[in-house]
Amino acid sequence: MLEFFDVCIIGSGFGGAVCGAKLSEAKKTTLILEQGKRWDKNAFQQTQDVKYLKEIYEEFEGENIKISTGRCVGGGSLLYSASSLRTPSSIFEQKDKDGRRLWPSIYNKGSLNSYYMRVEKKLNVKQLLWSEVPKKDGIFAKACNAAGYTCDRLRTAIVNCRNCGFCHTGCKFDRKQSLILNYIPDAEKNGARIKEGCKALLVKRNEKGYLVVYKDLKSGLLNEVSCKAVIISAGAVQSPALMLKSKKFLNNLSDHVGKNLSANGDMFLAGYLPNEDCEVYKGKAQGCVTYAFWEEGFVLQGMGTLPISATVINRIRFKNAKRPFYWGIEMKRVMKEYGKHLLGIAVIGLDGSDGRVFLDENDNIRLSWSMSEKSRKVFDKAIARAKEIVESIGGELLITEPYQERGEVVTVHPLGTCRMAENITDGVVDANCQVFDNPNLYIVDGSVIPSPLGVNPSLTIAAVAEKVSDYIVQKFQE
Ligand SMILES: Cc1cc2nc3c(=O)[nH]c(=O)nc-3n(C[C@H](O)[C@H](O)[C@H](O)COP(=O)(O)OP(=O)(O)OC[C@H]3O[C@@H](n4cnc5c(N)ncnc54)[C@H](O)[C@@H]3O)c2cc1C
């Protein structure tokens, strides 16, 4: 059955939800296709059950890289820690190795400020009070102080946190300001239609604009939507994959589709602190950040984890062991030894965008990462600083092996695979996120961010979406 809409948006995370609210507000008939299910506070489970986690998360694993994303109406916002930082202005001035500015010239200090303000208001972003900072982050701040570095409270999109410690499985108390509490209901109130469990398979140009072919994952049926404009917001892994699958139905795509994958310098380290009771799984997931190393290309943040992360540490540290990692005496030892005294430390920094998303001969998504000198330098420095901080209160730094010995990365902040640029030689979309040579086809999500940000990216993705939505609405009126 063929349906007609002004706009079809593919994906409902920070890019898709914002565009959905704005386009429907401007009275454009809007359809949002989302492959994941709808969840709310009554459906979220405070559990570490892998079956549940597999339903709401989508994991991608490739050569030397693992990526975790959300797979639900509201995308990553249901699972994120809600740390909401503006991108420091020096980021917009970054250049590549040939001296070319990575961001289009309209992006500079201040150019996103009014859009940041809109998103911060909508998501109730505020800096935490010290009394709201969880114990583990207090310990992180104490360790920074002992090592001689400043550390401050994070800005988060959380209101009256219940401190239950389950931010990463969905907030059962609606305190975390996920997109299902703001932009998504706004879009629906304005008349946008959201089809959950529907996966876009192809985007094709036609005489009216575009045709989107999608599969209803429940019934298995294929459907088509005809629309004047398409906004692809499927995230930094799936958006380039969809573009590559649709290549023969579109005009002249840039060679950059799928390239320049940044892990946003993510590293997940842990401090083993025998003298502290970190209560690592209690309270909001994150509470503190130190910018003391910004000139070296990274920030460090305290990070909470569910106890299951002890198994992850075990799995990463003893990767080549033959026995299973999730039970047995070894697991017991890790839980006992590390559970209570474990402090998560997140590194976010300016890596070399060394990854790629591509398709194999059967159109399956593949990823690869090859650690460049630039990435290695930043990671090595960050590990040295984190070690200094942890050791300043008698601790030991763990989980450095994957990055330093094996050149692997794990990220929840993939960026850059359909990057924006001034022209098609350097990127996939223009400064308004319109795909070069394909009018009214837009990509709006983490994939268009042309450089690592060095801070958590959701606020910037949403601010870019606010800005671009204004442009798309204006284009409809011409
Ligand atoms: C555990 C965790 C913690 C995080 N914490 C933070 C944090 O504290 N602060 C921060 O700034 N960021 C955080 N992030 C990252 C943040 O969630 C992402 O940067 C952000 O969600 C990316 O937005 P997006 O619009 O690019 O894509 P997403 O939010 O990933 O949305 C893409 C959506 O598209 C859907 N989709 C994909 N393919 C298709 C298709 N073919 N058809 C239909 N639908 C499709 C997906 O199911 C998904 O819902 C965290 C992420 C995780 C996983």
The ligand as a MOL file (V3000), in Angstrom:
LIG
                    3D

  0  0  0     0  0            999 V3000
M  V30 BEGIN CTAB
M  V30 COUNTS 53 58 0 0 0
M  V30 BEGIN ATOM
M  V30 1 C 24.4270 3.6880 27.2270 0
M  V30 2 C 24.5400 5.0180 26.5250 0
M  V30 3 C 24.7780 6.1730 27.2750 0
M  V30 4 C 24.8860 7.4070 26.6260 0
M  V30 5 N 25.0410 8.5370 27.3740 0
M  V30 6 C 25.0720 9.7490 26.7730 0
M  V30 7 C 25.1130 10.9500 27.5400 0
M  V30 8 O 25.0870 10.9330 28.7560 0
M  V30 9 N 25.1540 12.1230 26.8620 0
M  V30 10 C 25.1610 12.1960 25.4870 0
M  V30 11 O 25.2260 13.2970 24.9470 0
M  V30 12 N 25.1060 11.0770 24.7550 0
M  V30 13 C 25.0340 9.8670 25.3450 0
M  V30 14 N 24.9260 8.7300 24.5870 0
M  V30 15 C 24.9610 8.8590 23.1300 0
M  V30 16 C 23.6370 9.3510 22.5400 0
M  V30 17 O 22.6050 8.4900 22.9510 0
M  V30 18 C 23.7730 9.3810 21.0210 0
M  V30 19 O 24.8400 10.2410 20.6780 0
M  V30 20 C 22.5100 9.8810 20.3520 0
M  V30 21 O 21.4040 9.0950 20.7230 0
M  V30 22 C 22.6630 9.8380 18.8450 0
M  V30 23 O 21.5270 10.4260 18.2620 0
M  V30 24 P 21.1450 10.0650 16.7570 0
M  V30 25 O 19.9610 10.8660 16.3810 0
M  V30 26 O 22.3670 10.1520 15.9330 0
M  V30 27 O 20.7780 8.5010 16.7480 0
M  V30 28 P 20.0010 7.5730 17.7490 0
M  V30 29 O 19.6040 8.2540 18.9850 0
M  V30 30 O 20.8220 6.3280 17.8430 0
M  V30 31 O 18.6560 7.2440 16.9510 0
M  V30 32 C 18.6310 6.5010 15.7620 0
M  V30 33 C 17.3100 5.7560 15.7230 0
M  V30 34 O 17.1140 5.2570 14.4050 0
M  V30 35 C 16.5390 3.9650 14.4680 0
M  V30 36 N 16.8630 3.3020 13.2030 0
M  V30 37 C 18.0690 2.8760 12.7700 0
M  V30 38 N 17.9740 2.3600 11.5320 0
M  V30 39 C 16.6780 2.4630 11.1610 0
M  V30 40 C 15.9620 2.1030 9.9810 0
M  V30 41 N 16.5790 1.5750 8.9080 0
M  V30 42 N 14.6240 2.3150 9.9580 0
M  V30 43 C 13.9770 2.8640 11.0270 0
M  V30 44 N 14.6240 3.2290 12.1800 0
M  V30 45 C 15.9560 3.0470 12.2280 0
M  V30 46 C 17.2110 3.3480 15.6860 0
M  V30 47 O 16.4460 2.2830 16.2010 0
M  V30 48 C 17.2790 4.5400 16.6430 0
M  V30 49 O 16.1520 4.6120 17.4720 0
M  V30 50 C 24.7870 7.4890 25.2050 0
M  V30 51 C 24.5320 6.3360 24.4610 0
M  V30 52 C 24.3870 5.1040 25.1080 0
M  V30 53 C 24.0920 3.8780 24.2840 0
M  V30 END ATOM
M  V30 BEGIN BOND
M  V30 1 1 1 2
M  V30 2 1 2 3
M  V30 3 2 2 52
M  V30 4 2 3 4
M  V30 5 1 4 5
M  V30 6 1 4 50
M  V30 7 2 5 6
M  V30 8 1 6 7
M  V30 9 1 6 13
M  V30 10 2 7 8
M  V30 11 1 7 9
M  V30 12 1 9 10
M  V30 13 2 10 11
M  V30 14 1 10 12
M  V30 15 2 12 13
M  V30 16 1 13 14
M  V30 17 1 14 15
M  V30 18 1 14 50
M  V30 19 1 15 16
M  V30 20 1 16 17
M  V30 21 1 16 18
M  V30 22 1 18 19
M  V30 23 1 18 20
M  V30 24 1 20 21
M  V30 25 1 20 22
M  V30 26 1 22 23
M  V30 27 1 23 24
M  V30 28 2 24 25
M  V30 29 1 24 26
M  V30 30 1 24 27
M  V30 31 1 27 28
M  V30 32 2 28 29
M  V30 33 1 28 30
M  V30 34 1 28 31
M  V30 35 1 31 32
M  V30 36 1 32 33
M  V30 37 1 33 34
M  V30 38 1 33 48
M  V30 39 1 34 35
M  V30 40 1 35 36
M  V30 41 1 35 46
M  V30 42 1 36 37
M  V30 43 1 36 45
M  V30 44 2 37 38
M  V30 45 1 38 39
M  V30 46 1 39 40
M  V30 47 2 39 45
M  V30 48 1 40 41
M  V30 49 2 40 42
M  V30 50 1 42 43
M  V30 51 2 43 44
M  V30 52 1 44 45
M  V30 53 1 46 47
M  V30 54 1 46 48
M  V30 55 1 48 49
M  V30 56 2 50 51
M  V30 57 1 51 52
M  V30 58 1 52 53
M  V30 END BOND
M  V30 END CTAB
M  END
